[in-house]
Amino acid sequence: METTIDPAGRIVIPKALRARLGLSGGGAVLVTEREGRIEIEPAPSPMTLVDRDGVPVAESEEDLPVLTDDVVRATVENTRR
C-alpha cells in the first residue's frame, strides 16, 4: 500500500491495514530503522508477572481488548500468508 508523509512528518496507515493489525488512534507504536527500511509495529503492552497458585502468570497493566475466536483465527490466517 502506498501512502504519503505530510509536512509535519506524519504517515497515515491505511484503515484496512490498521484494522488487520488491531491498531487504533492514540495507540503506541515502535518505529525502528533496519537495513534502510522503516519498521512500524504495535508497542508491547506493559506486563507484570504475578503468582497464581504457584504458577507465574503475565497480567497486563492496561485494559486489553477481549481475545475472541475470530481474532485468533484472523491472526493465524495472517501468519500463514
KACORHU-V382259 format. One line per field, one symbol per residue. ss: DSSP state (H for helix, E for strand, L for the rest). phi: phi as a letter, one per 40 degrees, with the letter a starting at -180 (. if undefined). Layout:
ss = ???
phi = ???
This chain:
ss = LLLLELLLLLELLLHHHHHHHLLLLLLLEEEEEELLEEEEEELLLLEEEEEELLEEEEEELLLLLLLLHHHHHHHHHHHHL
phi = .babbcdcgcbccddccdcccgcbdgccbbbbbafgbcbbadccccbbcbcbfgbcbcbccbcbcccbdcccccccccccc
